[in-house]
Amino acid sequence: MIKKIGLTILIGFIGVIVVLLNWQAFGSKVKGEDLARISTSTNYDQNRKKFHNQHITRESTAKSNINFSVVKEWFSKGKDRKPTEKLPEVAPDLTSFLKLDGELKTIWLGHSTFLLNISGVVVLVDPVFSESASPVKGMVKRFQSPALSLEQLPHIDVIVISHDHYDHLDMDSVKYFTDTTTQFVVPLGVGSHLKGWGINNEKITEKDWWQSTTIKDVTFTAAPAYHFSGRGLSDGNNTLWASWVINSAEHNVYFSGDTGYAEHFKEIGEKFGPFDIAFIESGQYNENWQDVHMLPSEGVQAFKDLKANRYFPVHWGMFELALHTWFDPVEQLRTFANQDGFELVTPKLGELVHVLQDNNFRPWWRSDFEHVYAIEKKVSNELQIVAD
């Protein structure tokens, strides 16, 4: 009891400091005509005045599963949760990326931030370029600086946002585009944050699940995801979360956003598949919040449900947001890919990927934990000797 009271006081104290120091980062409340509009959504609970997950079998909130023991483990040092040296990266080849050759191209910048060139339209997904994915500077710090700074980005036609959590919606990154012609495509309610940070309403398109908008011959369709939203202590689920189908006459792309595994993947696959590539959240998982973040095995099943041709794991490799090692997601997925024979797209940070070409990505992440593999190999050899 004393421990719980102490933890509550600590959280409250931190909350007060955060509000005083960086209140603007919390975003803006959905109100007025915007609130009236979004409240007609079938995903909006009229009684609770919040968005909610439908048809999911387990309780769909991460918060109820985070107890004192999890918090205690979180603040322990852990092992290999962060890389011990700078991750290898490639200077992005923007000339080739922007070339109008009809190819589908992408550049991963870490976590869920990536550039996409689809039929000549340049899309930036969940841009987070700040040092911290948090309203408190210095907390949830990225492993290293982005392979491209905001100033080095090419002209962005469209920015797609999956939901309003700090590791997907970054205030400073959004503000950079205040005086540009870049269009924003976001789930219901998220536009209120953008407008509060200076983005003109005319540049914002909000969509509910299964709704679409077309910009420069590329169609963006909001699709289901099973997650939650909120940037403060009292705004939980006031805005919607979504996955996105992005397609042109030549190409078809899927981005999962953050989500637990559920039947929506099959529905999306049946309605919009097959996909050239699926960008699937593949990190920051734990059985305590499995309803809102998939385990690697579930990510593979989602990939199969989507009828996708290539699996691009995102939501890993840049922030420490869970208890697993930083490289565990991609190691597990590589094992599944070898077993099931599907193409796993794992470029280095900043590396240009020609999606439809044959790619052979080496496990670049292993250079940071060779000692782990040395031990595993030694144990494996010893077991083999015993077996013989």
N, C-alpha and C positions, 0 to 999 in steps of 0.2 A: 504493500500500500504506500509506504513512504517513497519507494522508488518511483511509483507511478505519479505521485504528487510532485516529486522533484522534476520528473520529465515534463509534466504539464506546465509547471512554472517556467522551466527553461524554454520550452517551445513558445510560450506566451511572450516571454521577454525578447526572444529573437524576433518574433512577429512584430512587436512594437518598433524595434530598431529598424527592421526592413521597411515598414510603412513610412517612418520618418525620413529615411535616407533615400528611398528610391520609389516613391509612390506611383510615379507615372508608368513604370514598367508593368504595373498590375493591369494596365489596360483600362477600357471604359465599359461601363455597365450598359447592357442592352436595354433600351427604353423607348417610349413613345411609339411612333409608327413602326420602327424596327421590331419592337417587342410584339406589337399586335400582329405583324406579318409572320414572324417565326412561330408564334404560338399556335398557328393553324396547322403546323406540321404534325403528321401522325407519329413522329418520333418525340413529340413534346407532351409531357405529362401535365395536363391542365390542373390537376389537383396539387401536385408538388411544385408546379411552375418551373420545371426543369426538363431537359432532355434525358432520355433513358434508353438503355439497351432493351430490345425486344427479343423474345423467343430464345433467350440464352438459358441454359439449364442451371448455371451456378450464379451466385450473387455477383453482380457485375460492378464491383468497385474494389480497387486495390487497397483502399484505406482500411477497410474492416479487417484485413488479413495482416496488417503490419503491427505486431505486438512488441513488447519491450525487448524480448529476446532477439528479434530481428534487428531492432534499432541498435542493440548492444553489439551484435555481430557487425552491423554496418560501420560502426565507429572503431572497430578493431582494425588492425593494420591489414589483415587479409594477406593473400599470397597472389602475386601476379595480376592484381586487378588493374594495374597500370603498367605500360611498357617501361622498361628500365633505360631505354635509349630512344632517340627520335626515330619514328617510323619512316621507312623509305618512301620517298615520294618522287614524282616526275613533274617537271615543269610542263604545264598543260600546253599542248600544241593547238592554240586557238585558230591558227590559220587553217589547219586541216579540219578542225571542228566546225568552222563557219563556212567551209567550202560548199557551194550549192551543187552537190553531186547526187542528191536523192537518197543518200545513205542515212540510216538511223544511227546516231552517235550519242555517246554520253561520256561525262567526266564526273567521277565521284570525288567529293571534297570532304568526306568524312561524315559519320553518323547518317542522318537521313537527308543531307544536303547534296544535291547533284544537278548538273547541267544536262539538258537534253536538247538535241537538234533533231526535230521530227519534221520532215518535209520542208526544211528551211526555216521553220519557226523555232526560236530559241526559248526554251522553258527553263526556269530555275525553280527547283522544288525545295520546300521547307528550308529557306536560307537562314543559317545561323553562323554568323561570322564573328560574333563577340567572343571574348576570352572565356566568359562564364555562361552556362545555361541556367541562370538563376538571377533573381532580382538583387541578390547580394554579390557584389563583385568579389571574386576570389573563391567563391563556392562553386562546386561542380565545374571546375576548370577543364578546358579542352586539353588534350594531350600535347598538342602543338598548334602553331598558327596554320591557318588554311593555306592550301597550295596556291590559291588565288586570293588576293584581297578584294574587297568590294570595288576599289578603284581600278583593279585590273580586269574586272569582268567585262565581257563583250556587251553589246546592247541586248537587253533582256526584253523579249516581247511579252511574256506572260510569267507571273509568279504563281505557283500553286501551293496552297497551305492545307495541311491535313487536319490540324487542330491547334488549340491555343496554348499548349504546354511550352515551357521555356526552351526546351531542346528542339522545338519545331517552329515556334513563332518568336522571333527575336526583335525587340523594339528598335535597337540601333540599326539592324540590317534593313528593317522596313523603312525607317526614316531616310535612309540613303536614297530611296527611290521616290521621294516626295516630289521632286521637280522633273521627273522623267515621264515618258509616255507609256511606261510599263503598266500592263493590266494585271490585276489581282483576281484570282479565282479561288474562293474560299467556301467552307461550309457555313450554314446559317448562323448568324450572330457574330461571327469572327470579324465581319466588316466594322463593327463598332470599335474594336481595338484599333484597326487601321485608321479609321477616321479620327480617332482621338490622338493619333500620332502624326496627323497632317496629310494623309492620303485623301485626295478628292473622291467624293462619292461616285463620280462618273467613271472612275478607274477600278471600281470594285464590283464584282459579280458574286453574289451569294447563292448557293444551291443546296437544296435538300437532296437526300438520297434518291437516285434514279433520275434526277434532273440534269439537263445538259446545257452547255453554251458553246458556241463556235466562234473562234477567233482566228482569222487568217487561214481558214480552211482546215483548222485543227479543232476537233471536238473534245471538250472536257466534260466528263460525266461523273458526278458524285455518286459513290456507291457505298454500301454499308461497311461498317467496321464496328467492332465491339470494344469500346474503350471508355474514356471519360474526359472531362475537360475542367478547366479552372486555372487561374493564375494567382489567386489570393486565398484567404482563409474562409471566405463566405460566398464565393461565386461558383461553387462546384456545379458543373453540368449546365451552366447558363448558355453555353454555346455548343453547337453540334460538332461532331468529329466525323471524318469520312475517309474512305479510300478513293482512288481516282482512276478512271479509265481515260486514257489519252490516245486518241486515234486520228489518223488522217486517211486519205485514200490509199496510201501505200503501207502504212505501218500501224501497229496496234500495241500499246504499252499499258501495263498496270502498275500502280503504286499502292501498297497496302495501308500506308499510314501506320499508326499504332493500333494493334488489335489482338484480341484473343482469338483462338480458333473456334469457329462455329460454322453453321450451314451456309452462311452467306457466300463463302468462297465457291461452292458448287453452283449457286444461283448466278453469281457473276460470270463464272466460266461458261455456263449454259447460255447466258444472254449475250456475252461480249467476246468470249474466247473463239478460237485460240489466240494467245498473245505471243508476239515476237519475243518479249522479255517481261518478266515480273520482278519488280523491285519489292522485296518482301522484308518486313521488319524481322531481324534475326539476332537480336541481342537485348540485354537488360532484362532477362527473364528470371523467374524464380517460381517455385511451386506455390509460394504464398500469394503471388499475384498472377497466376496462370490465366485467369479469366480475361486479363487485359493486355498480356504480352505472351506470345507463343513460345513454347519450348522448341528447340530445333527440329525435333521429329514432327511437331505440328506444322512448322513452317514448310516442311517437305510435303506434308499432306495437302496443305493449302495450295502449294505449287501445282500439285497433280490435279486438284479440283479445278484450278483455273485454266487447265489445258494450255499451260505456257511452255514455250520451247527452251527458255533459258532462265536460270534463277540467279538474280543479283541480290545478294544479302546486304541490307542496309541496317541502320540503327545499331551499329557497333563500331569499334575502332576509333572513338574520339572522346567519349565521356565515360566516367565511372558512375553507373546508375544502378548497378546490381552487385551481387556478391560473387559471381563467377569470374574466372580469369578473363582478361580482355580478349584473348585469342580463342577461348572455348567455343564461341558460336561458329566460327569458320572452320575450326577443326572438326567439330561434329558434322557440319554440313558437307565437308570434303569426304568424310567417311560414307555418308549417305549417297553422295553423288557417285562415288566409286562403286558402291553396291548396286545402285539402281540405274546407273548409266545415263544420268542427265548432265547437262552442261552447267557448271557453276561458274559464274562470272565474278572473279575476284582480282580486279586490277589494283595496282598501287594507287595511293592517293594522287590525284592529279592526272593519272594516266588516261589517255584518249582510248576509248573503246569503240570500234566499229562493230556494232551489235550483230549484224548478219554475217559477218566474216567468221572464219574459223579462228578461234582464240585458244591459246594454251597458256593458262596462267599458272605460274609457279607459286608455291606456298611461301611468299615473301615474308610472311609474319613469323616464320619459324626461326629466323636469325636472332630473334630477341630472347628465345628460351631454349637454346641448344642444350643447356644443362638438363632440362626436363627430358628431352629426347635421348640424351646420353644415358640417363638413369633408366628410362623405360626400355631402351635397347639392351642394357646390361641385364635387367631383370628378365626380359624376354629370352635372352640367350641362356641364362641360368636355368630357366624353366624348361627350355628345350633340351638342355643337357640332362636334366633330371628325367625328363620324359623318355629320352633315348636310353 
